[in-house]
Amino acid sequence: MTSHKIADKYGSFFSLAREHQVIFYYVGYFSQHIVAAMADAVKLQLEVAGVAAPTRRKLFSSFVEMAQNIIHYSADSLTPASQNDGELRHGSVCIRRELDGSFSLLCANPIEPLMAEELRVKLTALRSMTLEEIKRAYRQTLREDTPDGSKGAGLGFLTVARDAREPLEFDFDANNESGDSPVFYLKAAI
């Protein structure tokens, strides 16, 4: 006997993903091992789909940077915030193909409320920069020490912005009726 209850409940999710040409989507806890496995799957999928090498490189590097951002800064963590190795933090990442054949990368994760304004300032400034200014800032950041409070080299957003074909888009869902952390959304058009 066939039950349609599963299809009724979850079929709309799969239809929506197909309608939006989602080629990769993950929501859950991120770790270095999970990101490495996802990166292998994304890399192979893009190769098999015949995506041009420069576009594959940009998608791949931006995907890894977004995933690393979740690992380092998501407020939903199974490991202590002070832990810098073996972190396990919650978020989501999505790659979709646009109608014109280009790609969009999207990620989302909860953040500490104080980090929202810091990110807003940093990303607003980044959005106003030209590609040359982004490349110059990238080279300068390579020469500097890791910024205080940063768990990386401070290159993540610069890498994604450098590879994007238009300014990064970002948003915060600060609907705190339940007292939850705001959710940070980032979109890169590649």
C-alpha positions, 0 to 999 in steps of 0.5 A: 500500500502506497502512502502519500503522506510523505510526498504530501509533507515533503514533496513541496520542498523538493519541487521548490529546490528543483524550481530554483535549480538548487544543485547543492544544499546542506543544512546542519552542523558543519565541521572541517571533515563535513566541509571537505566531503561537501567540497569534494561533492561540489567539485565533482558535480561542477566538473561533470556538469561541464562548468568552465574551470575559472567559474569552478574555481570561484565557486569552489573557493567561495563555497569553502570560505562561506562554510568556514565562516559558519564553522568559525562564527555560528552562534549555534554550536555543539562545541565551546565558542573558545574551541578553535579546532574540531568546531561543530556549528550549525548553518546552511549553504546552497548553490543554485544555477540562475536562468542565465547559467551563472550561479548563486551561493547562499549561506545562513547561520545564527550569529551573536547579536553583537556581531551583527553590527560589526558584520554590517559595517564590514560588508557595507564597506566591502560592497562599496569597493571596486574590484581593484580595491578588493584585490588591493585589500586582499593583498594587504590583508595577506601581509598583516597579522590575523585580526584580533577576534578572528579565527581565520586570516581575515580573508574570507569576505575579501575572497568571496567578494573578489570572485563574485560578479557583483557586490555581495548581498547580506541580510540579518533576520533579527526576529527575536521574539523567541530570544534566538540569535539573529540569522546572518544571510550572505549571497554571492553571485558567481 
